Amino acid sequence: MSGTPVTAAPATGTVVTGLDLGGTKIAAALFAADGTVLARHTRPTPAREGAPAVLDALAAAAAAVDPGGLAGVLGVAAAGVIDPRSGMVTSATDSIRGWAGTALGTGLADRTGLPVACDNDVRATAGPELAALPGGRGSLLFAAVGTGVGGALAVDGRMLHGASGVAGHLGHLPSAEAAGLPCTCGGSGHLEAIASGPGITAHYERLTGTPVDRLETVAVRAAEGDEAAVRAVTTGAAAAGRVLGGLANALGPDRVVVGGGVPRIGALYGDTLAAAFAAELMEPLRGLRPEPPLFGHDAAVLGAAALTTTLPLHHPGAHR
């Protein structure tokens, strides 16, 4: 796939490596100065081996995609709550063991010898969506609904990061549909507990008393008319739509994007979310509708590379 052009390339003026760190996989891409993808590489995330092993794997992925040492800078989009100013992982689930408290920026810079910009993976993925808005001053509400519920908020052309990098974690907003349900963050009653893939699956199990292997099974049963499956899917979708509609009223976005694996389970989910979203909107926003992402599998690594033009760079050997 070498030499593949991508849209909305990072205008860096230099060769850049973009890295996307997830709980199961690391993806890397080398971008030419004009945004062309020169090379790609993937490898498993050593998620159970601890943070040093994960940083080593990130550095190895960067080396594999750039054996000639062409890149002058590196951007990384990572799972967890990332503070791009300090380069620290300020909070994380146990999907990567010992990830919270990791010095991502300086740790990776020391291993690669390159300046590093870093951010949360969802905010990085939303970056190209923001850049694609006309005029350079657009506002964006971006939600990623999958194993969890993540998000990104941008107002007047500026991505919001917030204290400790926590801005945009939409899954931890209160949701009436999730009342009393435990959340992965340690709280309860949060959107993620009812609207994520595992949340919808768990709701189906509560309704039926029957274990189910995965969300796709629930989606198939819903398509076949299974009443409990329909209820589980529509409850999760409506909860997400209501939260996003309320946020739209607060932020006044030009565009609302809903991505991730859950929206791909079928029209029942998407139609229910859109209807619940529209029902919440104030009059000036009545024409706003949730839309799918513009960018495909390159979005995270593309966004990671673009971080190097907008966020602080963490340098090798910098004082800790």
N, C-alpha and C positions, 0 to 999 in steps of 0.2 A: 504494500500500500504506500510505498515511498513515493514522494512527490505529489501527494494528493492535496489540491487546494481546498481551503476551508473559507467559509464566509465570516465576515466581521473579525478578521485576524488581528492579533495584538500589534499595534503600530509601534514596535519597540525600537526599530532601527538597528537591531542586533539579533544574533541568533539566540534563541531562548529555549530552555527545557521546561516543559510543564509536567507536573506530577499530580496524580489523583490517588489519594490514599483512602481505601475503604477497609472494612473489617475483614474482607476475604481476598481482595485483589488490589494490587498496585498497577496503575496504568501510567505510562510515560510517553511523551511525544516530543520530538525535536522540531522546532519551528524556525524556518528561515526568516530573515528580516522582513520579507514581504508577506509572511504568514503562511507560506506553504509548509505542509507537513513533510519533513525530510525523512523521518523514521518513527516507528512506534515499537513499544515493548510492553509486555505485561508479565507479572510474576505474582505468586501467592503472597499475601500478607502473613508474616509470622506472628499472628495476633496473640498467641498464647505464650510467646517467648520473651515478652517484656519490651519496654520502650527502646532500649539500646539496639535490640535486634531489628526492630521496625525501622529505626533511623538508618541502620546499616543496609537494610533492604531497599530503602528509598535511595540511598546513595548508589547502590549497585544498579538499580533501575536507571538512574540518571547516567551512569557510566555506560550501560548497555546500549542506550539509545543514542549516545554521543561518544563513541570510542575515539573519535579524532579530536575531542576537546574543543569543539567549535563554539559551544555556548559561552556567553559572557555573563549570564545571570540565570537564576532558576526560580520558578514559582511553584508552590505546592498548595494544593487544595486538600484539606485533611478532615477526616471525621473528628467529631468532638467540638467543644466550644473553644475557639481559637481567638486569642487577642492578637491582631496583626501588629499592634504597636510594640508589644513586648516580645512577640514571637512565642508566647507560652500557650500550652494547652491548659486552659483554666478549669475545665471540667470535662468529664467523659464517662460513658457507660463502660461496662466490662467487656464490650466486644473486642477491645484491644487492651490486654492486661497491662496495668500500670501506666496507662497513657496520660491520665490527669497529672499535671505538674511537669510535663516534659518540656524542655526548652527546644521546641521544634525548629525555630529559625536559626539560632546559633548552632544547635546540634547538627543540623544538616549542612550548614555553611562550613563548619569545621571538617566534616567528612568529605565534602565535595571540592572545597577550595573556592566556592563561588558565593557571591552575594545571593541571599534568599529572601523572597517575599512569601508570606504564608497567610492563609485565611481558612475559615470553615468551608467545607466542600460545597454546601448549598449556596452560600454567598458567591463563591467563585463561579459556580455554574450559572448563577443569575447575572453575572457581569456582562456576558455577551448579549443577553436579552435587554439589559439596560442600554448598552451601547447601540443597539439596533433601533431604539426609539428616536424619532426625528427631533432635530433641534438641539440635542445634547443636554437638555434640561428636563428630561422626562422623569416621571415618578412611576415606580413599579412595585407591585405586590407579587411575590413569587413564593409558591408553596410546592414542596416536594413530599408526596405522600407515598410512603413505602413501608419498610420495617418500622420506621418511626415517622414523625411528621416534623419536617424541617421547613425553613423558609428564609426569605431575604426581603428586606425593606429598603427601598431607595426613594428619596424625595428630592425633587428638583435637580436630578442628575448626580446625586451623591448617595452612595451606598452607606447605610447606617450600620455601625459596629457596636456602639454602646459600651457601657462599663464592662470590662473583662471580656469583651467580644461577644456578649450574650444576645445582642439584638437579632431578631428574626427567628427565634426558636418558638415557632407558632404552636408546636405540639403541646406546650405547657401553658396555654391559655385555658381558662375555665370553660367547661362545656356542660350544659344541663344534661345532655344525653349520657355523660360519663360520671354523673354524680355517684360518689361512693366507690368508684373503681380505682384501684391502685395504679399509679403511673410509674414508669421506669425511673423518673427523677427522684422518687421517694415520696412525692406528694400524692394527692388523689383528686379525682374529678377533672382531669385534664383531657384535652382533645385527643391526644395520642392514644389514650386508653380505649377509645371507641372508634376512632377514624383510621388508624393505621391498619396495615394488613393483619398483623397479629391481633389487633383490637377487634376487627370485624370477625375474624375467625373465632376468637374467644367468646364474642357475643352470640354467635351461632351455637357454640357449645353450651352456653348458659341456657339458651332457649330450648334446646333439644335434649340436653343431658347426654349427648353423644360426641365423643372425640372426633375431630376431623384433622386430616393431615396438613392441609394448606389452604390458603385463600382461594386459589383457583378452583378447588373442589366446591367451595361455597358458591363461587360465581357460576359454575356449571349447574349446580342444583337450583340456583335462583333462576337461571335461564330456562330450566325445565318446569318452573312454577312452584318449587318448594317454598311454602309460605314462610318458614323460619329463615331460610336463606335470603329470601327477598327482604324480609324485615331487617336482618343483620346488615345487608349491603346498604339498604336505603337509610338506616339509622346512622351508619358511619358517614355516608355521603352527605346527608342533611346536616349533621353536626359540623362537618368541614365547611359546607356552604354557608352556614349561619355565621361561623367565626370569621370566615373570609369576607362576608358581606359587611359585618361590623367593622372590620379593619379597613375595608375600602372607604367606609364613611369617615373614619378617623384620618386616613392618609390622603384620600383623593387621588388615587393612582390613574395614570393614563392607560395602563395595561395591567391585567391580572393574569398570571400564568400558573397553571396547575400541572405539575409533572410528577415523575416517579412511577413506580410499578402499579400502584393500586388503580389509578385512573384508566389503565389499560385493560381492566377486567370486563369492560363492556358498557353499553349505552345506559343501562339501568343506573349505574353509579354516576356517570357523567351527567345524565339528565336530571337526576335527583339533586346533585350538588348545585348545578346551574339554577334550578328552580328555587332552592333554599337561599342561594346567594342573591338572586334577583329580588326576592321578597324582603330582604333587609335594606335595600339601597335607598338612599335619599334621592329626591327628585332630580337633582343635577347629574346624578350618576346612572340614571335608569337605562342608558344605552350600553353600559359596561357589561361584559360577559367574560367568564373565565375562558382562557384559550390554552391550547397545548404549547409546549416549548417550540421555538423556532429551530433549535439546534439539536443534533442527534448525539451519537456516541462520542463525538469529539468535544462536547460542550464543557466537560469538567477540565480536561487538560488544556483546552483553549482558554478557558477562564483562568486557570492557574497561571498560564503564561502571561496573560494580561495583567495579573496582579503586580507584576514587576514594574508596570508603568504608573500605578496608582497608590501603592502602599509602601511603607518603610522597608528598606533593605537591611537584612541582618548579615553582618560580615564575619568571615572567618577570623578567629582569634580575638573577637570583641570582648571587652571586659564584661563579665557576668554580673 
